[in-house]
Amino acid sequence: MEYRVVRAFTDKNDENRSYQVNDIYEGSKAPRRISELMNPEKNRYQKIYLEKIVNEETE
């Protein structure tokens, strides 16, 4: 599963790696981390940072 960055951020859980809009997220794919970045109720800034990339050929 791949995720696209929809809001620029610096990933404090990944050695302060910076992500820009439209980058492919290469950090932790742990369900808890993905949930934090996709759900505004689960992160301190209440923002959405990632979206799942849907491949129409396989989904």
Buried (B, 14 or more C-beta within 10 A) or exposed (E): EEBBBBBEBEBEEBEEBEBEEEBEBEBBEEEEBBEBBBBEEEBEEEEEBBBEEEEEEEE
